Amino acid sequence: MCGIVGILGKNEVAPQLVEALRRLEYRGYDSAGIATVNGSALDRRRATGKLVNLSDLLVHEPLAGKAGIGHTRWATHGAATVANAHPHRAGGVAVVHNGIIENFRELREELEAAGVVFESQTDTETVAHLTARHLASGMTPKDAAFATVDRLEGAFALAFLFEHEPDLMIAARKGSPLAIGHGDGEMFIGSDAIALAPMTDRITYLEEGDRAVVTRAGAEIHDAAGRRANRAMTQIQIDATRIEKSGYRHFMAKEIAEQPAVLADALAHYVRDGKLHLPDVDFTGVDRLTLVACGTAHYACHVAKYWFEQIARLPVDIDIASEFRYRDPVLSKDSWALFVSQSGETADTLAALRHAQDQVARVVAVVNVTTSSIARESDLALPILAGVEVGVASTKAFSCQLLVLYLLALKAAQDRGIDVSAQIADLGMLPGLMNQALGMGKAIAKVAEELAEAQDILFLGRGAMFPMALEGALKLKEISYIHAEAYASGELKHGPIALIDAHVPVIVFAPHDALFDKTISNMQEVMARHGKVLLISDSEGVAEAGQGCWKTLTLPTIAPQLAPILYAIPAQLLAYHTAVAKGTDVDQPRNLAKSVTVE
């Protein structure tokens, strides 16, 4: 979850390090720090809280040097304090780290027994002290760093910086992403290409177990066995990594507004001349799918289960990635496993992919970052084409995940001899209908002002609207910190109805479809107990059932199977405007980070 960056530059690197960290701040914002080598001297600056606090510190306590490393932290071991902030230093080495060192207690006890005194509670400080001990024994910086990495268990991306070595960084990765950027007489290290984009468009992605010796002349990469390794250099599109608010107050608002455009792009990529364009996908002979993901992507999988089973008649199992391996599911060589992740670096999802790899016929990734670990390790990676998403609460990536999963369900049906021409035709209306839904922003903002006063909120939905209720509740609690829960509407009377009173708003997703009457019956049960119902439906649904509701929101009418994608808009806008009304940090909510690269 943390973000790391390193620069061997031609100019003073402190400003560049801070700017790179700003582009990585979505990975963590509990604290931040940088270390530089100026001539032979190694020094560092660290601050708790947002990156601006580090920037302020550097104004009063500048840090010179043309070589440096930086870190923005999402706390795992130890609270957000200066002592626990990275970089960690011991003797002549400074280290930044993303991941978790699982055997750090054993290593720490060993070092303490040798007289080492620790300043922090972190696992990372152990890495610094272990490297310093190797240096003290006479090892070179390269050998000391490599010997340290050999002792580590867990997941990590590491960058080492050494005093007296202004032309050297060591990088290593296992389980956490790390990339090397190539410049003209300069070299860079970063958690992802976004951090490095302003400095270079030439990127080499380290593979699992790789270590790299980086100088301004280039990078010498070794694989996990210590052999020299040639890793491909990729030229990235700088425009694809641009992160700007473009006049919006928050990244989340911008990303919600971008959904019609990015869905249109995805449709243009996957649907051509009225036909599906998925040439590498053939579901013939596939007897079952396993869908695996975390968080919002997991709810996208729940929606997709309805689609695959109802449209293609293909059975689907769904797993939360963090539970998948430990459940040890029974998989089949006639089945496919689909892994859904915005970043393509979600640690639990990547571990689940590796667990399934040899047990299924094919591993397919649905990802936003096609150069990510999940994409590279899959048999087939399908891009969702959402573009860079900075807001921690996923919005446009979720909609694009839904779209690609829907297209896969249509392809599965087609490959099983089912006519889906009508569903393909319906897709052309989707971007325009989403644009109409965005026009409800002001009405939703007014409702949100009252929702912001609630302490508890319930969401209800039936069929594919149930996972949308789950997603709506997740979005709301993520960024507004209001306790929210979601239930399948029919489950209300099996316990949750005890929570209903005049102070608990109940948000009901109910397009006028085959399940509408059932959902409205459950809604009436809420209203009979003085519950405050916010009904979200189309014009026919609101006309039929809106009487007596606390509030109603009217969406355009859409083909029932596409309704989950359209209804994502009010779910997101309700969460966004409620958070704005409460004054919370919409883009960087407390305790969260965008890319979850630790288990």
Secondary structure, 3 states (H helix, E strand, C coil): CCEEEEEECCCCCHHHHHHHHHHHHHHCCCEEEEEEEECCEEEEEEEECCHHHHHHHHHHCCCCCCEEEEEEECCCCCCCCCCCCCCEEECCEEEEEEEEECCHHHHHHHHHHCCCCCCCCCCHHHHHHHHHHHHHCCCCHHHHHHHHHHHCCEEEEEEEEECCCCCCEEEEEEECCCEEEECCCCEEEECCHHHHCCCCCEEEECCCCCEEEEECCEEEEECCCCCECCCCEEECCHHHHCCCCCCCCCHHHHHHHCHHHHHHHHHHHHEECCEECCCCCCCCCCCEEEEEECHHHHHHHHHHHHHHHHHCCCCEEEEEHHHHHHHCCCCCCCEEEEEEECCCCCHHHHHHHHHHCCCCCEEEEEECCCCCHHHHHCCEEEECCCCCCCCCCCCHHHHHHHHHHHHHHHHHHHHCCCCCHHHHHHHCCHHHHHHHHHCCHHHHHHHHHHHCCCCEEEEEECCCHHHHHHHHHHHHHHHHCCEEEEEEHHHHHHCHHHHCCCCCEEEEECCCCCCHHHHHHHHHHHHCCCCEEEEEEEHHHHHHHCCCCCEEEEECCCCHHHHHHHHHHHHHHHHHHHHHHHCCCCCCCCCCCCCCCCC
